[in-house]
Amino acid sequence: MHSNLNKTFQLTTLMALSLLSYQGVMAQGLPAADQSSQAIRVDVSLEAPSVHPADLALRYAEAMADGKVEEWAALDLACLMRQRQQARSSLLQASAATAKSCWEATMEAHSSLVADETEPGIIGALGRGTGFGLIHASHQHADFWKNYPPALAISPAVVKKDPGAPSPLLKVEKAFAPQSAGLVFDRNAPPADVQKTRIDLSVTYPDPLTAPLALLPNEPWWASPVIRRYGPIRTLVVRFTIVRGLKALGYPVDQAVVNEALPNAPFIAEPSVAGILPSSPQWWDHSQSQIHIQQSIQDVRGTDSFQERVRKFQRLLLLNPKESQINALYGTDLYLAFIQDGLAKANMTAPDQGTGQQLGELYWNIQAQTWRQEFTEVAVGHSPTAETFYLAMPALEVAIQGGQGNQEMERRLGALYRWNNDSASALAIHERLLQDIPPQNTLRRAQMLAEISWDRVQWLSWNRRYDHPWMNQAREEAEQSVNLATTPLEKMIAGEALVILDSLAVPRDQARLQNHLMQIRTWHDQLTGVEGIWDHLVGNDLVKSLIPEGINITVPASARSPEVMPNEVHYRIQDRNFFKTWNFDQEDVGGLPSGFSVSSTKKGVAGGWKIAADSHAPSPPNVIMQTSPCTKEQCFQVMFGDQQTHELPDIVVHIRQHFTSTQGEAGIVLAARDSRNFYAVTLNAPSDRLRIYRIEDALPRLLGEGPVQAKNGPWHVLRVQMVNSAHVDHPRLEIYVDGRETTVMGSEPIKGEGHVGLVTTGDTAAQFDGLRVMEMITNRPLSRPAAY
C-alpha cells in the first residue's frame, strides 16, 4: 500500500476557475463554472503519477466503511458531478453540505437495495429475506436476484446495522489492465471517452455475530415448506470501477470511483457486471465461531430487553441451530414470554412471577381446547404471540436432546405440546416424569398429576370423545392432584380440570359440576394479589352456558377477521336443541316414541318398531325394539326423528341384536331426507363387521365396510360422528364400536344435513337404548375458507 493511503483528506490545492473557462463548455451538456465562483481545493496526492487505481479503490472503500464522508465524496464520481452542478454557489461552503447529501442519498439507495419485497402469490411472504438476501452463484436464476453495486458490501447502511459492528477488513485482490470505455453523463448524449480499470477488493467481516446475512448456497429461494437458512458472511470479493481522464472533461481530478447505486449518476456505457462476485462469498461456520459464541452467551445473559435477547439468540443459532446451551436459554425465554402474553391477553395480574406463571399456564390450558385463535392467528396475519409459541417448542426440544434440559424444562415442553393439540406427546413426557418423582415429593406429584389430567382433557375436548375411558382416568388424576396439593392455586388448577370434565360428561351431572365449582370458588377466594382469573374459570366456552354466573361474563377476545364467526357461537343459547338423549323410559310400552316416524325401503313392510320393557337394558326400564326382521333383498327398516335436522351430528346408541341367522345388521341413520334417501352405518356384532350405506331412491349402495373389534356381551355401543376438521368441504365419518375407533371409511363424503334415527336390515330383530344426538357446532368451519 502506498504511503498516500495514510494521508488525511484535505482541501490543499487551488484550481483557478480560469482553468474551467479555458476548457470551455463542460462535456455532456454541463454548464461552465461561473467566473465569480470560488475554486475547489483538492488533494494533490490524488494527482500524483504514482497513485494506482487499486490504491484509490482501497482509499474509497476505507473512507466509506469508516464513515469519512468528505474523504469518500472527493473520490466518488457521482458526488464530484454534484459538486460541479452546484458550481454557481460558494463551493467552499457548499462542498461539505453537498458531500453530506450525496452520502445520505447513497446510504438510502443501499438500504433500498436490500429492503424486503413482497413475494407474489404468498400472503405476507417476503421474497428477499434477510440481509443481502441472494448473493451466491447458486441463486443467480432467482426472481429476486440483483447485481449489487460493490459499495453495498461495505456500506454502513447495511454492514453497521448492528450497534458496535466493526468495520470490514479490506484488501486489494486483483487489478485489471486499463481499458478504453465510454462514460455516460446524459442518456441523450454520446458517452465521453475515458479509461476504466476494474479493481477487486476482498471484504472480510471479522465478527460473525454482526456480519451481514445472506441466504446460504443452494438453499431454496422460492416459496416452500422448507425453512430458508441464512448465515453470516465471512468474506466476499467486490469489483470497483475506476475511471481516468476526468480532467479532460472539466473535473478537478483525473480519476474517481464509479458510484453504481445513485440514480442519474455517471455510468460506464458497456454492460455492467456484478459488483459482488457471485462465486466469492464464504460464510462463517460453527467451528470458526466458537470463541465468539461463548463470549456472546455471557453478553446475552446480561441483556435486559427480551426483544434484544431473542435477536441475539437467533443470530447465534444461525451459526449452529443445534447448539443445546443456546437453545436452552432461548427456549426458556420464549416460553416465559408466551406465558406473559397469556396474562396480558387475559387481563390477569399476579403478585409474583411464580404465581403469574401458574396463572398463565392455566389460561392457555383453557384457551387451547376452546377458541384457538391465539395460537393460529389466521385472521390477523403475523402474531408475536403465535411466533413465540411455535419457536419455543423446537428450541426446548434441541436443548433437551443435547443434555441441557431438566425436569422443569421437560414439563414446559409437554405443556407446549398440549397447547399445540398434541396430547400424545405431552402425555409421553408427563407420565415419564411422574414415574421419576419419588412418592414423598407430594408437591411435585400434585403438579404432574394436574398436567397429565389436562393433557387428557385437551384430547377429550378437542376430539369429542366423551365416552372414552380417559374421562374417568383424567378425573381420577385431577382428584389425586387436589388431594396432594397444598396451596389454593394448585388445587384450583386441578379443580378447573374437574369442572371441564363435568361439562363434557354424558350424561352430565349438574350437581357434581356445581359442587366442583363451589370448591374452586373457595380456593380462588383464598388467593391474594390475583385478579382476572375468575372470569376465565366460569366464562370460557366449555362451561359458560352451564353456569348461571358465566352467562353474563364476556372474556377478552382476540382480533378476528370479519369472516370469522364470533366465539359466542360456542356457548350462546341456540334457537334449537343441539343436545338430545332418548332413553325411552317415559314412553308407553307397546307404542312408538313421540317425535319419530317409521318406514321401510320396501313397500308393504311396516316394520315392528315399539317401546318394550327390559330391566337389564343399559338405562332401564325401557328400550325401543324392532321386532320384525325383513328378509326381502335390499330391505331397510328405519325409524327417524322428524322434528329436527342436523348438519354435523355426533350420534351414540346402545344396540342388542336378536338373530335368526347371522346375516342381519342394525345401526344408525343420518342425513336422512326421507325414508327413501338417507345414509346408514350398520353393525353385525357376531361377525365383527361394520358397513356404511347410501340409500338413494330406496336403492342401497355400499360405500365401505370392514372389520371391528366388538366387546363380549349382548349390548354394544355404536357411535358415529360427522366431522369436518380435516375435510372442510367434504365431511367424513368417524365411527366407534364399544369405544374403539374403526378404520372403516366411506368412499364418498356425506352430503347435506338431515334427520337421524335407527335402522335394521336383513334377518335380525334389535333393541336400542340410550340414543343420544349432539350437533357438533364447534366443528363447523369458522370462516370461508375454514380458519383451521
C-alpha positions in Angstrom: 0.0 0.0 0.0 1.4 3.3 -1.0 2.2 6.0 1.6 -0.6 8.2 0.4 -3.1 5.8 1.9 -2.4 7.2 5.4 -2.8 10.9 4.4 -5.8 12.7 5.7 -8.1 14.1 3.1 -7.8 17.9 3.0 -8.5 20.6 0.6 -5.0 21.8 -0.2 -4.5 22.9 -3.8 -6.5 25.7 -5.5 -7.6 25.3 -9.1 -8.4 28.6 -10.7 -11.8 28.8 -12.4 -9.8 30.1 -15.4 -8.9 26.5 -16.0 -12.5 25.7 -16.3 -13.0 28.6 -18.7 -10.0 27.5 -20.7 -11.7 24.2 -21.3 -14.8 26.0 -22.4 -18.2 24.5 -22.1 -18.1 21.3 -20.0 -18.6 17.9 -21.5 -22.0 16.3 -21.9 -24.0 19.4 -21.6 -22.9 20.5 -18.1 -22.6 24.3 -17.7 -19.3 26.0 -17.4 -18.4 27.3 -14.0 -19.3 30.9 -13.2 -16.3 33.3 -13.2 -17.3 34.5 -9.8 -17.3 31.0 -8.2 -14.6 30.1 -5.8 -12.1 27.3 -6.6 -12.3 23.7 -5.5 -9.3 22.6 -3.4 -8.3 19.0 -4.0 -5.7 16.7 -2.6 -2.6 16.8 -4.8 -1.8 13.3 -3.7 -4.7 12.1 -5.9 -3.0 13.6 -8.9 0.5 12.2 -8.3 1.7 10.0 -11.1 2.4 7.2 -8.6 -1.3 6.8 -7.5 -2.5 3.5 -8.7 -6.2 2.8 -9.2 -6.0 0.0 -6.7 -4.9 2.4 -4.0 -7.7 4.8 -5.0 -10.3 2.0 -4.7 -8.9 1.0 -1.3 -9.0 4.6 0.0 -12.5 4.9 -1.3 -13.7 1.7 0.4 -12.0 2.5 3.7 -13.5 6.0 3.8 -17.0 4.6 3.2 -16.6 1.8 5.7 -15.4 4.3 8.4 -18.0 6.9 7.6 -15.5 9.6 6.5 -18.0 11.5 4.4 -15.9 14.3 2.8 -12.9 12.0 2.1 -15.2 9.5 0.4 -17.1 12.2 -1.5 -13.8 13.5 -3.0 -13.2 10.1 -4.6 -16.8 9.4 -5.7 -17.6 10.3 -9.3 -21.3 10.9 -8.6 -20.5 13.3 -5.8 -18.0 15.1 -7.9 -20.6 15.6 -10.5 -23.0 17.0 -8.0 -20.3 19.5 -6.9 -19.9 20.7 -10.4 -23.6 21.1 -10.8 -23.6 23.5 -7.9 -20.6 25.4 -9.3 -22.6 28.7 -9.1 -22.7 28.7 -5.3 -19.8 29.2 -3.0 -18.0 25.9 -3.3 -16.1 26.2 0.0 -19.5 26.5 1.8 -21.4 24.1 -0.4 -18.7 21.3 -0.5 -19.4 19.8 2.9 -23.2 20.1 2.5 -23.1 18.5 -0.9 -20.9 15.7 0.3 -23.3 15.0 3.1 -26.4 15.0 0.8 -24.5 12.7 -1.6 -23.6 10.4 1.3 -27.2 10.3 2.6 -28.6 9.6 -0.9 -26.1 6.8 -1.4 -26.9 5.2 2.0 -30.6 5.4 1.2 -30.1 3.8 -2.1 -28.1 1.0 -0.5 -30.8 0.4 2.1 -33.5 0.2 -0.6 -31.5 -2.4 -2.5 -31.6 -4.8 0.4 -35.2 -4.0 1.5 -37.7 -6.9 1.6 -40.0 -7.2 -1.3 -43.4 -8.9 -1.2 -43.4 -12.3 -2.7 -46.1 -12.8 -5.3 -48.8 -15.3 -4.5 -47.8 -15.8 -0.9 -49.8 -13.8 1.7 -47.3 -11.8 3.9 -44.2 -13.6 2.5 -41.1 -11.6 1.7 -39.0 -12.6 -1.2 -35.7 -11.1 -0.3 -35.5 -12.4 3.2 -32.6 -11.4 5.5 -29.6 -9.2 5.0 -28.2 -9.3 1.5 -30.7 -12.0 0.6 -29.4 -13.7 -2.6 -25.7 -13.2 -3.4 -24.4 -16.7 -4.2 -24.0 -18.0 -7.7 -26.4 -20.8 -7.0 -29.2 -18.3 -6.8 -28.5 -16.2 -9.9 -31.5 -17.6 -11.6 -33.9 -16.5 -8.8 -36.6 -13.9 -9.4 -35.2 -11.7 -6.7 -31.6 -11.7 -7.8 -29.9 -8.4 -8.1 -26.4 -7.4 -9.3 -25.5 -5.3 -6.3 -23.1 -2.4 -6.6 -19.7 -3.2 -4.9 -20.0 -0.5 -2.3 -23.1 -2.2 -0.8 -20.8 -4.8 0.8 -19.0 -2.1 2.9 -21.8 0.4 3.2 -22.5 1.4 6.9 -26.3 1.4 6.0 -26.0 -2.4 5.5 -22.9 -3.5 7.4 -23.3 -1.5 10.5 -27.0 -2.0 11.3 -25.8 -3.9 14.4 -24.7 -1.5 17.1 -20.9 -1.9 17.7 -20.3 -3.8 14.4 -16.7 -3.4 13.4 -15.7 -2.1 10.0 -14.9 -4.8 7.5 -11.3 -5.6 6.7 -10.3 -4.6 3.1 -7.6 -5.9 0.8 -6.7 -5.5 -2.8 -7.0 -8.8 -4.5 -6.6 -8.0 -8.2 -6.1 -5.1 -10.5 -7.1 -5.4 -14.2 -5.4 -3.7 -17.1 -6.9 -0.3 -18.1 -9.3 -0.3 -20.9 -11.0 2.3 -23.1 -14.6 2.9 -22.1 -17.5 5.3 -22.6 -18.7 7.3 -19.6 -22.4 8.3 -19.8 -23.4 11.6 -18.2 -26.5 12.1 -20.2 -28.5 9.3 -21.8 -29.4 11.6 -24.7 -25.7 12.5 -25.4 -22.9 10.3 -26.7 -20.6 8.9 -24.0 -17.3 10.5 -23.1 -14.0 8.7 -23.8 -12.3 7.6 -20.6 -10.1 4.8 -19.3 -11.6 2.3 -16.9 -9.7 0.0 -14.5 -11.5 -2.7 -12.6 -10.2 -3.4 -9.1 -11.2 -6.5 -7.0 -11.2 -6.0 -3.2 -11.7 -8.7 -0.6 -14.1 -7.8 2.2 -13.8 -9.7 5.5 -16.3 -9.3 8.3 -14.4 -10.1 11.5 -17.4 -10.8 13.8 -19.9 -13.5 12.8 -22.4 -12.0 15.2 -22.6 -8.7 13.4 -21.6 -9.7 9.8 -24.3 -9.2 7.2 -26.5 -12.2 6.5 -27.3 -13.9 3.2 -29.1 -17.0 2.0 -26.8 -20.0 2.2 -25.7 -21.6 -1.0 -28.2 -23.9 -2.7 -31.0 -23.0 -0.2 -34.5 -22.8 -1.7 -35.3 -19.2 -2.5 -38.9 -20.0 -3.7 -41.9 -20.5 -1.5 -41.7 -23.9 0.0 -42.4 -25.7 3.3 -38.6 -25.8 3.9 -37.3 -23.1 6.1 -34.8 -20.9 4.3 -31.4 -20.9 6.1 -29.4 -17.8 6.3 -25.9 -17.3 7.6 -23.3 -14.6 8.4 -20.9 -13.9 5.6 -17.2 -14.2 6.4 -15.7 -12.9 3.2 -16.5 -11.9 -0.3 -14.9 -10.1 -3.2 -16.3 -6.9 -4.8 -15.3 -5.3 -8.1 -15.0 -1.5 -8.3 -14.6 0.5 -11.5 -12.1 3.4 -11.6 -12.3 5.9 -14.4 -9.4 8.1 -15.6 -9.5 11.0 -17.9 -11.9 13.3 -15.9 -9.7 16.4 -16.2 -10.2 16.5 -19.9 -14.0 16.6 -19.0 -13.6 19.6 -16.7 -13.2 17.8 -13.4 -10.6 19.0 -10.9 -9.3 15.4 -10.5 -8.4 12.9 -13.2 -9.7 9.7 -11.6 -12.6 8.7 -9.4 -14.7 5.6 -8.4 -18.0 5.0 -10.2 -21.0 5.1 -7.8 -23.4 2.5 -9.2 -26.1 3.0 -6.6 -27.2 6.6 -7.1 -29.8 7.3 -9.9 -28.7 9.8 -12.5 -25.0 9.2 -11.6 -22.4 8.8 -14.4 -22.1 5.2 -15.5 -20.0 3.1 -17.9 -21.7 2.5 -21.2 -20.6 -1.1 -21.5 -22.8 -3.8 -19.9 -22.2 -3.8 -16.1 -21.0 -6.9 -14.2 -21.9 -7.9 -10.6 -20.3 -5.7 -8.1 -20.3 -8.6 -5.6 -18.7 -11.5 -7.4 -21.3 -14.4 -7.1 -18.7 -17.1 -6.7 -16.8 -15.3 -4.0 -19.0 -15.3 -0.8 -17.9 -17.6 2.1 -19.9 -18.0 5.2 -18.9 -18.3 8.9 -19.4 -21.8 10.2 -19.7 -23.1 13.8 -16.0 -24.2 14.2 -14.7 -20.8 13.2 -17.2 -19.0 15.5 -16.7 -20.9 18.8 -14.9 -18.2 20.6 -17.4 -15.6 19.5 -20.3 -17.8 20.6 -19.1 -18.4 24.1 -18.4 -14.7 24.7 -21.8 -13.8 23.3 -23.7 -16.2 25.5 -22.4 -14.3 28.5 -23.3 -11.0 26.9 -26.8 -12.1 26.1 -27.5 -13.2 29.7 -26.8 -9.7 30.8 -29.2 -8.1 28.3 -32.3 -6.8 29.9 -34.5 -6.4 26.8 -36.4 -9.6 25.8 -36.5 -8.5 22.1 -32.8 -7.9 22.1 -32.0 -11.2 23.8 -34.2 -13.0 21.2 -32.5 -11.2 18.4 -29.0 -12.2 19.7 -30.1 -15.8 20.4 -31.4 -16.1 16.8 -28.2 -14.7 15.5 -26.2 -17.2 17.5 -28.3 -20.1 16.3 -27.6 -19.2 12.7 -24.1 -20.4 13.3 -25.3 -23.7 14.9 -29.0 -24.4 15.1 -28.3 -27.5 17.3 -26.3 -25.6 20.0 -28.1 -27.0 23.0 -26.9 -24.4 25.5 -28.2 -21.5 23.4 -31.4 -23.3 22.7 -32.0 -23.9 26.4 -31.7 -20.2 27.2 -33.6 -19.2 24.1 -36.5 -21.6 24.6 -36.8 -20.7 28.2 -37.0 -17.0 27.3 -39.7 -17.7 24.7 -41.7 -19.9 27.0 -41.8 -17.3 29.8 -42.7 -14.6 27.2 -45.6 -16.7 25.9 -46.9 -17.1 29.5 -46.7 -13.4 30.0 -48.6 -12.8 26.7 -51.3 -15.1 28.1 -51.6 -13.0 31.2 -51.8 -9.8 29.1 -54.5 -11.3 26.8 -56.5 -12.4 29.8 -56.1 -9.1 31.7 -54.8 -11.1 34.7 -52.4 -9.8 37.4 -50.3 -11.8 39.9 -48.3 -10.8 42.9 -45.1 -12.5 41.9 -43.5 -14.3 38.9 -44.2 -17.8 40.1 -47.9 -17.2 40.6 -48.0 -15.4 37.3 -46.5 -18.4 35.5 -49.1 -20.8 37.0 -52.0 -18.4 36.1 -50.6 -18.0 32.6 -50.4 -21.8 32.1 -53.9 -22.2 33.4 -55.1 -19.6 30.9 -53.5 -21.5 28.0 -54.9 -24.8 29.3 -58.4 -23.3 29.0 -57.7 -21.5 25.7 -56.1 -24.4 23.9 -59.2 -26.5 23.8 -61.8 -23.8 23.2 -61.0 -20.9 20.9 -57.6 -21.5 19.4 -57.3 -18.1 17.6 -54.4 -17.0 19.8 -52.4 -20.0 18.6 -53.0 -19.7 14.9 -53.8 -16.0 14.4 -55.1 -16.9 10.9 -57.3 -13.8 10.9 -54.8 -11.1 11.6 -51.6 -12.3 9.9 -48.4 -12.2 11.8 -48.7 -12.5 15.6 -45.8 -12.2 18.0 -47.6 -14.5 20.5 -48.0 -17.2 17.9 -44.4 -16.8 16.7 -43.1 -17.1 20.3 -45.2 -20.2 20.9 -44.1 -22.0 17.7 -40.4 -21.1 18.2 -40.3 -22.2 21.9 -41.1 -25.9 21.1 -38.1 -26.7 18.8 -35.7 -24.7 20.9 -36.6 -26.7 24.1 -36.5 -29.9 22.1 -33.0 -29.3 20.9 -31.9 -28.3 24.4 -33.3 -31.4 26.0 -31.9 -33.7 23.3 -28.5 -32.0 23.8 -28.4 -32.7 27.5 -29.1 -29.2 28.6 -32.7 -29.8 29.9 -34.1 -30.6 33.3 -37.4 -31.8 34.6 -38.9 -28.4 34.7 -37.9 -27.8 31.1 -39.4 -31.1 30.0 -42.6 -30.3 31.9 -42.8 -27.0 30.0 -42.2 -28.7 26.7 -45.0 -31.1 27.4 -47.3 -28.2 28.2 -46.4 -26.6 24.8 -47.2 -29.9 23.1 -50.6 -30.0 24.8 -51.4 -26.4 23.8 -50.4 -27.4 20.3 -53.1 -30.1 20.4 -50.5 -32.9 20.6 -51.8 -34.6 23.7 -50.0 -37.9 22.9 -46.5 -36.2 23.0 -47.5 -34.3 26.1 -48.6 -37.4 28.0 -45.4 -39.3 27.0 -43.3 -36.6 28.7 -45.5 -36.0 31.8 -46.2 -39.7 32.5 -42.5 -40.4 32.4 -41.7 -37.5 34.7 -44.4 -38.7 37.2 -42.7 -42.1 37.3 -39.4 -40.4 38.2 -40.9 -38.3 41.1 -40.5 -40.1 44.5 -43.7 -40.7 46.4 -42.6 -38.4 49.2 -42.4 -35.4 46.9 -46.1 -34.8 47.1 -46.0 -31.2 45.8 -44.2 -32.2 42.6 -46.5 -35.2 42.1 -49.6 -33.0 42.6 -48.3 -30.7 39.8 -47.5 -33.5 37.4 -50.9 -35.3 38.0 -52.6 -32.0 37.1 -50.5 -31.8 33.9 -51.5 -35.3 33.0 -55.1 -34.6 33.7 -55.1 -31.5 31.5 -53.3 -33.5 28.7 -56.2 -35.9 28.6 -58.8 -33.1 28.9 -57.3 -31.5 25.8 -57.6 -34.6 23.8 -61.1 -35.5 25.1 -62.4 -32.0 24.5 -60.9 -31.4 21.0 -61.9 -34.9 19.8 -65.3 -35.0 21.4 -64.6 -38.4 22.9 -67.0 -38.1 25.9 -67.4 -41.8 26.3 -63.7 -42.6 26.3 -62.0 -44.3 29.3 -59.8 -41.2 29.7 -62.8 -39.3 31.0 -62.6 -41.3 34.3 -58.8 -41.5 34.2 -58.4 -37.7 33.9 -61.0 -37.2 36.7 -59.0 -39.6 39.0 -55.7 -37.8 38.2 -57.2 -34.4 38.9 -58.8 -35.6 42.2 -55.4 -37.0 43.3 -53.8 -33.7 42.4 -56.3 -31.8 44.5 -55.7 -34.1 47.5 -51.9 -33.8 47.2 -51.7 -30.1 46.5 -51.1 -27.8 49.5 -51.8 -24.3 48.0 -55.1 -22.9 46.9 -53.8 -22.1 43.5 -52.5 -25.6 42.8 -55.9 -27.0 44.0 -57.7 -24.5 41.8 -55.8 -25.6 38.7 -56.7 -29.2 39.1 -60.2 -28.3 40.2 -60.8 -26.4 36.9 -60.0 -29.6 35.1 -62.7 -31.4 37.1 -65.2 -28.6 36.2 -64.4 -29.0 32.5 -64.7 -32.8 32.7 -68.1 -32.4 34.3 -69.1 -30.2 31.4 -68.1 -32.8 28.9 -69.6 -35.8 30.7 -72.5 -37.6 29.1 -74.9 -37.7 30.8 -74.0 -34.6 32.7 -74.2 -34.5 36.4 -75.1 -30.8 37.1 -75.0 -31.3 40.9 -71.4 -32.5 40.7 -70.4 -29.7 38.4 -71.8 -27.1 40.9 -70.0 -28.8 43.8 -66.7 -28.6 42.0 -67.4 -25.0 41.0 -68.0 -24.1 44.7 -64.7 -25.7 45.6 -62.7 -23.7 43.1 -64.5 -20.6 44.2 -63.3 -21.3 47.8 -59.7 -21.8 46.6 -60.0 -18.7 44.4 -61.1 -16.5 47.3 -58.1 -17.6 49.3 -55.7 -16.2 46.7 -54.1 -12.8 47.4 -52.9 -10.3 44.8 -54.6 -12.3 42.0 -57.1 -10.6 39.7 -58.8 -11.5 36.5 -58.7 -15.3 36.6 -62.3 -16.0 37.8 -64.0 -14.8 34.6 -61.9 -17.3 32.6 -62.8 -20.2 35.0 -66.5 -19.8 34.6 -66.8 -17.8 31.4 -64.8 -20.0 29.0 -66.6 -21.6 26.0 -66.9 -25.1 27.6 -68.7 -24.2 30.8 -70.2 -20.7 30.2 -73.7 -21.9 29.3 -73.8 -24.4 32.2 -73.1 -21.8 34.9 -75.6 -19.0 35.5 -72.8 -16.6 36.5 -70.9 -17.4 33.3 -73.7 -16.3 31.0 -73.2 -12.7 31.9 -69.4 -12.8 31.6 -67.5 -11.8 28.5 -63.9 -12.8 28.5 -61.3 -10.8 26.4 -61.4 -11.8 22.8 -58.6 -11.7 20.2 -58.7 -9.8 17.0 -60.7 -11.6 14.3 -61.3 -11.4 10.6 -64.8 -10.2 9.6 -65.2 -13.7 8.0 -64.6 -15.5 11.3 -67.7 -16.1 13.4 -67.6 -14.8 17.0 -66.8 -17.4 19.6 -70.1 -16.7 21.3 -71.5 -19.3 18.9 -69.9 -22.0 21.0 -71.8 -21.1 24.2 -74.7 -18.9 23.2 -78.1 -20.4 23.9 -79.3 -21.5 20.4 -82.7 -21.4 18.9 -82.8 -25.2 18.8 -81.7 -28.0 20.9 -78.2 -29.2 20.0 -78.1 -32.0 22.6 -80.8 -34.6 22.9 -80.9 -38.0 24.6 -83.7 -40.6 24.3 -83.8 -43.4 26.9 -87.4 -44.2 26.0 -88.2 -44.6 29.7 -91.0 -42.1 29.8 -92.8 -43.7 26.8 -95.7 -46.1 27.0 -94.8 -49.7 26.4 -96.1 -51.0 23.2 -96.2 -47.7 21.4 -93.9 -45.6 19.3 -91.7 -42.9 20.9 -93.1 -39.4 20.3 -91.4 -37.4 17.6 -90.4 -40.4 15.5 -91.7 -41.9 12.2 -91.2 -45.4 10.9 -90.9 -46.7 7.4 -89.2 -49.1 5.1 -87.5 -49.1 1.7 -89.8 -51.9 0.6 -93.5 -51.2 0.1 -95.8 -53.1 2.3 -93.2 -53.7 5.1 -94.4 -51.6 8.0 -91.8 -52.8 10.5 -92.3 -53.8 14.1 -91.0 -50.8 16.0 -92.3 -50.4 19.5 -91.3 -49.5 23.1 -90.5 -52.6 25.1 -89.6 -53.2 28.8 -86.1 -54.5 29.6 -84.9 -54.3 33.2 -81.4 -55.3 32.0 -81.0 -52.5 29.5 -78.2 -50.0 29.8 -80.7 -47.5 31.1 -83.7 -49.5 32.3 -86.6 -49.9 32.3 -87.4 -49.3 28.6 -85.9 -49.7 25.2 -87.0 -49.2 21.6 -87.3 -52.5 19.7 -87.6 -53.6 16.1 -89.3 -57.0 16.3 -90.0 -57.9 12.6 -86.9 -58.9 10.5 -87.3 -58.1 6.8 -85.8 -60.8 4.7 -86.5 -59.1 1.4 -83.5 -58.2 -0.6 -82.3 -54.6 0.0 -84.8 -54.0 2.7 -84.0 -51.3 5.3 -86.4 -50.6 8.1 -86.0 -47.2 9.6 -87.2 -45.0 12.5 -86.0 -41.4 12.4 -86.8 -38.3 14.2 -89.0 -35.9 12.2 -88.7 -32.8 14.3 -85.1 -31.6 13.7 -82.3 -31.9 11.2 -78.6 -32.0 11.9 -75.6 -30.8 9.9 -72.7 -32.3 11.8 -74.2 -34.8 14.3 -72.5 -36.9 16.9 -74.8 -40.0 17.4 -74.4 -42.7 20.0 -76.7 -45.7 20.6 -76.6 -49.0 22.5 -77.6 -52.0 20.3 -78.6 -55.6 21.1 -79.3 -57.8 18.2 -81.5 -60.9 18.1 -80.7 -63.1 15.1 -82.5 -65.9 13.4 -79.4 -66.2 11.2 -76.1 -64.2 11.1 -77.0 -62.0 8.2 -78.8 -59.2 9.9 -77.4 -55.7 10.7 -78.6 -52.9 13.0 -77.4 -49.3 13.3 -77.7 -45.6 12.8 -79.4 -43.4 10.2 -78.1 -40.0 9.4 -78.5 -37.2 6.8 -82.0 -38.6 6.0 -84.1 -36.5 3.7 -87.0 -39.0 3.8 -87.5 -42.8 4.2 -86.1 -43.4 0.7 -83.0 -41.2 0.9 -80.5 -41.5 3.8 -77.2 -42.8 4.9 -76.8 -45.8 7.3 -74.0 -47.2 9.4 -74.8 -50.8 10.5 -73.1 -53.3 12.7 -73.2 -57.1 12.7 -71.6 -57.8 16.1 -71.3 -61.7 15.9 -69.3 -61.4 12.7 -67.4 -58.2 13.8 -68.4 -56.4 10.6 -69.4 -52.8 10.0 -70.8 -51.3 6.9 -71.7 -47.8 5.5 -74.5 -47.4 3.0 -76.0 -44.7 1.0 -79.7 -45.3 0.2 -80.9 -43.3 -2.8 -84.5 -43.7 -4.1 -84.8 -46.8 -1.8 -81.8 -48.4 -3.5 -78.8 -49.1 -1.2 -75.2 -48.7 -2.3 -72.3 -49.9 -0.2 -69.8 -47.1 0.5 -67.5 -49.0 2.7 -67.1 -52.0 5.1 -64.5 -53.5 7.3 -63.8 -55.5 10.5 -64.3 -54.2 14.0 -63.5 -55.4 17.5 -66.7 -55.7 19.4 -66.6 -56.5 23.1 -68.1 -59.6 24.5 -71.6 -59.3 25.8 -75.1 -58.7 24.4 -75.0 -54.9 24.2 -72.7 -52.9 22.0 -72.2 -49.1 21.7 -72.1 -47.7 18.2 -71.0 -44.1 17.8 -71.0 -42.1 14.5 -69.5 -38.6 14.2 -69.7 -36.5 11.1 -66.6 -34.3 11.2 -65.0 -31.7 9.0 -61.9 -30.8 10.9 -59.7 -32.4 8.3 -62.1 -32.3 5.3 -63.9 -29.0 5.5 -65.6 -29.2 2.1 -66.3 -33.0 2.4 -67.3 -34.1 5.9 -66.3 -37.6 6.7 -67.4 -40.2 9.3 -65.5 -41.2 12.4 -67.0 -44.5 13.7 -66.5 -46.2 17.1 -67.6 -49.6 18.3 -67.5 -50.2 22.0 -65.2 -47.2 22.4 -62.7 -48.3 19.8 -62.3 -46.2 16.6 -62.7 -48.2 13.5 -60.8 -48.0 10.3 -63.8 -48.2 8.1 -64.0 -45.3 5.7 -66.7 -44.3 3.2 -65.9 -44.0 -0.5 -67.6 -40.6 -0.7 -68.3 -37.7 1.6 -71.6 -37.4 3.4 -73.6 -34.6 1.8 -76.1 -32.3 3.4 -77.9 -32.1 6.7 -80.9 -34.3 7.6 -82.7 -36.3 10.2 -81.1 -39.0 12.3 -82.5 -42.3 13.6 -82.2 -46.1 13.8 -82.2 -48.8 11.2 -82.2 -52.6 10.8 -81.7 -54.6 7.6 -81.7 -58.4 7.0 -82.7 -61.2 9.2 -82.5 -59.6 12.6 -84.5 -58.1 15.3 -82.8 -55.5 17.5 -83.2 -53.5 20.7 -81.9 -49.9 21.0 -81.3 -47.8 24.1 -79.7 -44.5 25.1 -79.9 -42.8 21.7 -78.0 -39.6 22.0 -77.6 -36.9 19.3 -75.4 -33.8 19.6 -74.9 -31.2 17.0 -71.2 -30.6 16.7 -71.5 -26.8 16.4 -67.8 -26.3 17.3 -66.8 -28.5 14.4 -68.3 -26.1 11.9 -65.9 -24.1 9.7 -65.4 -20.8 11.5 -64.7 -18.9 8.2 -64.8 -19.4 4.5 -62.3 -20.9 3.8 -62.0 -22.6 7.2 -59.9 -20.9 9.9 -58.2 -24.1 10.8 
